Amino acid sequence: MRPVSDPPLYYRLHVFICTNRRPDDNRRGSCAGRGSELLREHLKDATKAMGIKDVRVNAAGCLDRCELGPVMVIYPEGVWYAFHSTDDIDEILQTHIVQGGRVARLMLGRDEQPVVTV
């Protein structure tokens, strides 16, 4: 039996932004409570305005990194970002989504801490 190869990617990149909302008094906080819904809309609108059709921006439920939120993960690379403003979103859009680079100051490491670069 011959191995089956993977089909081509439907989207070049798939961006999942946590829009989970917890009660305001929850000790972990929530991405939606920190503005992720509006920031997600900003990214969706910006990709559409730029005519980027091979990237999908989706709302996600809890991505379990609540204390660092709002957070997103971009696949297929699996790169995680914490972001807090439309400027952060614009930088991720231009540097990662358009140019294929990384925004090191916003990246999250595996150990749940923001990646720090000098």
C-alpha angles and dihedrals in degrees: 000000000000119000114250115234122223116264118246115280113271089211125025089219132013116201119199116193118190111238096169115143122206126182111285092246095053110125092224095051120209139255093236089051087057095051104269095140095060092041090052090052089050091054092046092049093046094050090048092048090051091051093242104161102164095066125078120203112200137179112238134196119237113331089189098242094099098145091059097045154182089054139171135187124208120208149235085033096044094225114165125209135185111208136177110179145032087256089060090048092049091050092050090047095051100036103036107021100037103027100028093235131119134252097223096186091060100038120113121221125220091258091068093253126113112261109253120208129184 
